[in-house]
Amino acid sequence: MKTIEVSELCKFAISEEKGLLLREKITDLLQDNNSEEVLLNFKGISMFTTPFFNSSIGYFILKYGPEEFDKRIKLVGLEEMGQETYQHSRENAIDFYNNKVNVKEVGEIVSKNLAED
C-alpha cells in the first residue's frame, strides 16, 4: 500500500486546485502500482470543502465505481468535519455514477450558463 500524506500537498483541503493536485498524485500511484491500494492520510488537516473532495476523490468514484474505489483507495485521519464533508461528496459521486450522469455534459451546461450571466 502506498501512502499520500495530504498535509504535504496542502494545509487545508478546501480548493479545487489542491483537489486536482491530489488527484494527480493518486493517478500516478495507481498507474505505477496497478494492483496496490492507495492510502490517503488527512492527519493534520482541519478545513475541508466539497469541491476539494469532488475534484480529487469523487473523480475516482466516477471512474471506477464505488466498489472498486473502496478496494483501491482508503482514507484515514479525517476529523469529524472532514468525514462529514467527504461523505457528502461521496454520496453525490455515487448518485452520479448510479444514474450514469454524463459528467462532461453537465460541466459544459454549467460553463455555458455561467458564461451567459
Secondary structure as a PSIPRED ss2 file (coil, helix, strand):
# PSIPRED VFORMAT (PSIPRED V4.0)

   1 M C   1.000  0.000  0.000
   2 K E   0.000  0.000  1.000
   3 T E   0.000  0.000  1.000
   4 I E   0.000  0.000  1.000
   5 E E   0.000  0.000  1.000
   6 V H   0.000  1.000  0.000
   7 S H   0.000  1.000  0.000
   8 E H   0.000  1.000  0.000
   9 L C   1.000  0.000  0.000
  10 C C   1.000  0.000  0.000
  11 K C   1.000  0.000  0.000
  12 F C   1.000  0.000  0.000
  13 A E   0.000  0.000  1.000
  14 I C   1.000  0.000  0.000
  15 S C   1.000  0.000  0.000
  16 E H   0.000  1.000  0.000
  17 E H   0.000  1.000  0.000
  18 K H   0.000  1.000  0.000
  19 G H   0.000  1.000  0.000
  20 L H   0.000  1.000  0.000
  21 L H   0.000  1.000  0.000
  22 L H   0.000  1.000  0.000
  23 R H   0.000  1.000  0.000
  24 E H   0.000  1.000  0.000
  25 K H   0.000  1.000  0.000
  26 I H   0.000  1.000  0.000
  27 T H   0.000  1.000  0.000
  28 D H   0.000  1.000  0.000
  29 L H   0.000  1.000  0.000
  30 L H   0.000  1.000  0.000
  31 Q H   0.000  1.000  0.000
  32 D H   0.000  1.000  0.000
  33 N C   1.000  0.000  0.000
  34 N C   1.000  0.000  0.000
  35 S C   1.000  0.000  0.000
  36 E C   1.000  0.000  0.000
  37 E C   1.000  0.000  0.000
  38 V E   0.000  0.000  1.000
  39 L E   0.000  0.000  1.000
  40 L E   0.000  0.000  1.000
  41 N E   0.000  0.000  1.000
  42 F C   1.000  0.000  0.000
  43 K C   1.000  0.000  0.000
  44 G C   1.000  0.000  0.000
  45 I C   1.000  0.000  0.000
  46 S C   1.000  0.000  0.000
  47 M C   1.000  0.000  0.000
  48 F E   0.000  0.000  1.000
  49 T C   1.000  0.000  0.000
  50 T H   0.000  1.000  0.000
  51 P H   0.000  1.000  0.000
  52 F H   0.000  1.000  0.000
  53 F H   0.000  1.000  0.000
  54 N H   0.000  1.000  0.000
  55 S H   0.000  1.000  0.000
  56 S H   0.000  1.000  0.000
  57 I H   0.000  1.000  0.000
  58 G H   0.000  1.000  0.000
  59 Y H   0.000  1.000  0.000
  60 F H   0.000  1.000  0.000
  61 I H   0.000  1.000  0.000
  62 L H   0.000  1.000  0.000
  63 K H   0.000  1.000  0.000
  64 Y H   0.000  1.000  0.000
  65 G C   1.000  0.000  0.000
  66 P H   0.000  1.000  0.000
  67 E H   0.000  1.000  0.000
  68 E H   0.000  1.000  0.000
  69 F H   0.000  1.000  0.000
  70 D H   0.000  1.000  0.000
  71 K H   0.000  1.000  0.000
  72 R H   0.000  1.000  0.000
  73 I E   0.000  0.000  1.000
  74 K E   0.000  0.000  1.000
  75 L E   0.000  0.000  1.000
  76 V E   0.000  0.000  1.000
  77 G C   1.000  0.000  0.000
  78 L C   1.000  0.000  0.000
  79 E C   1.000  0.000  0.000
  80 E H   0.000  1.000  0.000
  81 M H   0.000  1.000  0.000
  82 G H   0.000  1.000  0.000
  83 Q H   0.000  1.000  0.000
  84 E H   0.000  1.000  0.000
  85 T H   0.000  1.000  0.000
  86 Y H   0.000  1.000  0.000
  87 Q H   0.000  1.000  0.000
  88 H H   0.000  1.000  0.000
  89 S H   0.000  1.000  0.000
  90 R H   0.000  1.000  0.000
  91 E H   0.000  1.000  0.000
  92 N H   0.000  1.000  0.000
  93 A H   0.000  1.000  0.000
  94 I H   0.000  1.000  0.000
  95 D H   0.000  1.000  0.000
  96 F H   0.000  1.000  0.000
  97 Y H   0.000  1.000  0.000
  98 N H   0.000  1.000  0.000
  99 N C   1.000  0.000  0.000
 100 K C   1.000  0.000  0.000
 101 V C   1.000  0.000  0.000
 102 N C   1.000  0.000  0.000
 103 V H   0.000  1.000  0.000
 104 K H   0.000  1.000  0.000
 105 E H   0.000  1.000  0.000
 106 V H   0.000  1.000  0.000
 107 G H   0.000  1.000  0.000
 108 E H   0.000  1.000  0.000
 109 I H   0.000  1.000  0.000
 110 V H   0.000  1.000  0.000
 111 S H   0.000  1.000  0.000
 112 K H   0.000  1.000  0.000
 113 N H   0.000  1.000  0.000
 114 L H   0.000  1.000  0.000
 115 A H   0.000  1.000  0.000
 116 E H   0.000  1.000  0.000
 117 D C   1.000  0.000  0.000
